[in-house]
Amino acid sequence: MMNESKSKNPDISLDSLKGMQSVRATFTLPKHTINLLSAIANQLGVKQKSIFDHLVENRRILDQIADKARKYQPKQKPRKQKTFVLSKNSLTRLDTFAKEHKLPRDVLVEFSIKQLHPLIVQEKEKHEKRKTLLQEMEKFNESGTQFMKKARYLVGEEDSIYQKLEYVFALYDKNMDELKNRIEKGKCMEDFH
């Protein structure tokens, strides 16, 4: 029975599973690049390891990165050593690719992470729109507070309509709190240009 399942699914092997193991690797990168990866992971709620693995799994994209990296003249930006967790497969792929193209691994990692820049621009735009939305929600909430005072005066707190309205406004407050939390979480993007 065990041999049958092995032959039915040749994609699963001990080697492929071992390749998914997490390993630590240290790279020397510009601080901006490190912050970019951190901000995207934080904003999207995705582990940095998952983003890293995704960035280096596509050979075609790595080829494009290698072309750009060959022309790269690094500016004298301060660089910082940073240890990341990534899969064993991703680290092997990076090492192999760096040797094939005779490029420093750190440069490949830097360029891979830079591919996230359009995402941070999109998320930053959404972040600004959420801030505007929150301002509008706060204004509406002030009107809602006045409305509820009037409703309580007109029909009383025991009235079923008042209780339903109270439920609606409690739900509104909960959604407003969630939006505030989302905006707070997105503040790390505000410094990106």
C-alpha positions in Angstrom: 0.0 0.0 0.0 2.8 2.4 0.9 4.6 1.8 -2.4 1.3 2.6 -4.3 1.0 6.0 -2.7 4.6 6.7 -3.4 4.2 6.0 -7.1 0.9 7.8 -7.4 2.4 11.1 -6.2 6.0 11.3 -7.4 6.2 15.1 -6.4 6.4 14.2 -2.8 9.8 13.0 -1.6 12.0 13.3 1.5 14.3 15.6 -0.4 11.5 18.0 -1.5 10.2 18.1 2.1 13.7 18.7 3.5 14.1 21.5 1.0 11.3 23.3 2.8 13.1 23.3 6.1 13.8 26.8 7.5 17.4 28.0 7.5 19.0 31.2 8.6 21.1 33.3 6.2 22.8 36.6 6.7 22.9 39.3 4.0 24.4 42.7 3.9 21.7 45.1 2.6 20.8 48.8 2.6 18.5 49.6 5.5 15.8 50.8 3.1 15.7 47.3 1.5 15.4 45.6 4.9 12.6 48.0 5.9 10.8 47.4 2.7 10.6 43.6 3.3 9.5 44.1 6.9 6.8 46.7 5.9 5.3 44.5 3.2 5.3 41.4 5.5 3.7 43.5 8.3 1.1 45.1 6.0 0.1 41.9 4.3 0.3 39.7 7.3 2.6 37.4 5.6 5.8 35.9 7.0 9.1 37.3 5.6 10.2 33.7 4.9 7.1 33.2 2.6 7.9 36.4 0.7 11.5 35.5 0.4 10.7 32.0 -1.0 8.2 33.5 -3.4 10.7 36.1 -4.7 13.4 33.5 -5.5 11.3 30.6 -6.8 10.7 32.1 -10.3 13.7 31.5 -12.6 12.6 34.0 -15.2 12.3 36.8 -12.6 15.8 35.9 -11.3 17.2 36.2 -14.8 15.7 39.7 -15.1 17.1 40.6 -11.8 20.6 39.3 -12.8 20.5 41.6 -15.9 19.8 44.6 -13.8 22.3 43.6 -11.1 25.1 43.3 -13.6 24.7 47.1 -14.4 24.3 48.0 -10.8 26.7 50.4 -9.3 26.0 50.4 -5.5 25.8 53.8 -3.9 27.6 54.3 -0.7 24.4 53.8 1.3 25.0 52.4 4.8 24.5 48.7 4.7 23.5 46.5 7.5 23.9 42.8 8.2 20.5 41.2 8.6 19.7 37.5 9.2 16.6 36.2 7.5 14.8 32.9 7.8 14.2 31.3 4.4 13.7 27.8 3.0 16.7 25.6 2.3 15.6 25.4 -1.3 15.5 29.2 -1.6 19.0 29.6 -0.2 20.3 26.8 -2.5 18.6 28.5 -5.5 20.2 31.9 -4.5 23.7 30.4 -4.1 23.5 28.5 -7.4 22.1 31.5 -9.3 24.8 33.8 -7.8 27.5 31.5 -8.9 26.0 30.9 -12.4 25.8 34.7 -13.0 28.9 35.6 -11.1 27.0 38.1 -8.9 27.2 38.7 -5.2 24.3 37.0 -3.4 23.6 40.2 -1.5 23.0 42.1 -4.7 20.5 39.4 -5.9 18.7 39.5 -2.6 18.6 43.3 -2.7 17.2 43.4 -6.2 14.7 40.6 -5.4 13.3 42.6 -2.5 13.2 45.8 -4.6 10.6 44.1 -6.7 8.2 44.7 -3.8 8.4 48.4 -4.2 5.3 48.7 -6.4 3.4 46.8 -3.8 4.4 49.2 -1.0 3.3 52.1 -3.3 -0.1 50.5 -3.8 -0.5 49.7 -0.1 0.6 53.2 0.9 -2.1 54.7 -1.4 -4.7 52.4 0.2 -3.4 53.5 3.6 -3.9 57.1 2.8 -7.4 56.4 1.6 -8.2 54.4 4.8 -7.1 57.5 6.8 -9.5 59.6 4.8 -12.3 57.0 5.3 -11.6 57.0 9.1 -12.0 60.8 9.3 -15.4 60.5 7.5 -16.4 57.6 9.7 -15.6 59.7 12.8 -17.7 62.6 11.6 -20.6 60.2 10.9 -20.1 58.7 14.3 -20.6 62.1 16.0 -23.9 62.5 14.1 -24.8 58.9 15.1 -24.3 59.7 18.8 -26.6 62.7 18.5 -29.1 60.5 16.6 -29.1 57.9 19.3 -29.7 60.5 22.0 -32.7 61.7 20.1 -34.0 58.1 19.5 -33.6 57.3 23.2 -35.6 60.5 24.0 -38.3 59.7 21.5 -38.9 55.9 22.0 -36.9 55.0 25.1 -34.1 52.4 25.6 -36.5 49.5 26.0 -38.0 50.0 22.5 -37.0 47.2 20.1 -36.2 49.7 17.3 -33.9 51.6 19.7 -32.1 48.3 20.6 -31.6 47.4 16.9 -30.2 50.9 16.3 -27.9 50.5 19.3 -26.7 47.2 17.8 -26.0 48.8 14.4 -24.0 51.6 16.0 -22.1 49.1 18.2 -21.1 47.2 15.1 -20.2 50.5 13.4 -17.9 51.3 16.4 -16.3 47.8 16.2 -15.6 48.3 12.4 -14.2 51.8 13.1 -11.8 50.3 15.8 -10.7 47.6 13.2 -10.0 50.4 10.7 -8.0 52.3 13.3 -5.9 49.2 14.1 -5.3 48.7 10.4 -4.1 52.3 10.0 -1.9 52.0 13.0 -0.4 48.8 11.5 0.2 50.6 8.2 2.1 53.5 9.7 5.4 51.7 9.1 4.8 52.5 5.4 4.5 56.2 5.8 8.2 56.8 5.6 8.6 55.1 2.2 9.1 57.4 -0.7 
